[in-house]
């Protein structure tokens, strides 16, 4: 066993301050993580900062006879390189973090062997490929690769997260063990209070917390938490929350769920791998419902995407200060309702607001992004014409557009989207995949309101494809088509009941359509007009 393990730890965690000193298994959490990593004889170095906040952590590390290195708090890459100063360039280095206490010496040995056999510069063990729960993770690279990264990496994010520069500039592989059960939808990291309470329940019944096998801890994990509905995190499912804050959807027969049911729905979605929630100021009480549901540590597990009000309040001719104040007020109100200090993505609800007031609304959002209140900016668009205009703005990092099996308007625009994604980091989410529920409805009145006089033609086409492609139903077909598009990063699906959520999770767990099936669908697609494809033009209910 030649690998040196560097375990990074700090006391100044923002979500669970001081967590590395919390007691677990009769010792501070960071000490347990280090001792478990060393239980097969590996050399372990705990790398913490020189800040006074970490003095107590350093004292506990030294009291327990564990090797210690202290360096920069923010330049974690530089700290790592300092910790391995006596290692040869070809020495394998394993990176661990102190908030992951499940990894043990046997896992490290297996990962080290896989790294040597793969003959690559960098190997990662993460839940997506390994099948382990989130929190059973490690990275292996040579000491020389870390030193090259320390010389070449200039982006603060590369230096904070240690390995991204290496992963981009070196040969890589993933650790793929043969597990009896895929547990990628489980979670055993310690990031928030709920995580810590779960860990205490598991280790409370362990006789030897340092030497207990990883496999035994995983068995305890399975019986200690609610089992996910699927073994793998669902891919591309973005939970739409309009229905949680207002009456929404042409086929919605149940109405807005109670807050308690909405909370269960959101948390069940996150537990099964949903990593993004879509909301808006205009969705009634949606932001407030989402905010309540994310208390207790759930916020950190998802990205929040919201939108400004669709209707401007500033009068024509208003100066920049008035508009900037209005935009900031909306953003701060969203933060308050959602219970967060910052928003991952804020979108314009109308593409026309990009240029409204001589661009003052968009500039105000850019200013808030630069201040750290917003992570990325985006636009919700309605038509191909709007798409072409929006793509001219380099600051647009997120697009949301309507797309479904009946919508043929985007065919000529897809190459433009693909080209833009290749040039810069743009995320694309498709909404209206079920056309606000119309595609799963066989109610003549629903289709008549949407402007379709002979829906039987559409129903017959959908039924034929469902049978020909071996899909479960029209919803499965419609979602499989949108999911199959490589340029679509997420599919926004509105859900108002747990039953619907469970069906959609099962649907997203099935394979998307093949390229041949997509071509057949597009070749035989029933041609419908703009009135049908744009729900804002549908007739209201009687």
Helices and strands as residue ranges (DSSP letters): E 4-8, G 19-21, E 23-24, E 27-28, H 29-37, E 43-49, G 52-54, H 55-63, E 67-71, H 76-83, E 92-97, H 105-118, E 122-125, H 127-130, E 138-142, H 143-152, H 156-161, H 164-169, E 172-174, H 193-204, H 214-224, E 237-240, G 242-244, H 259-271, E 276-278, H 286-293, G 299-301, E 303-307, H 320-338, E 343-348, G 351-354, H 356-370, E 374-380, H 384-390, E 396-402, H 414-423, E 427-431, G 438-440, H 444-449, H 455-469, H 474-483, E 490-494, H 498-508, H 515-524, H 530-533, G 535-537
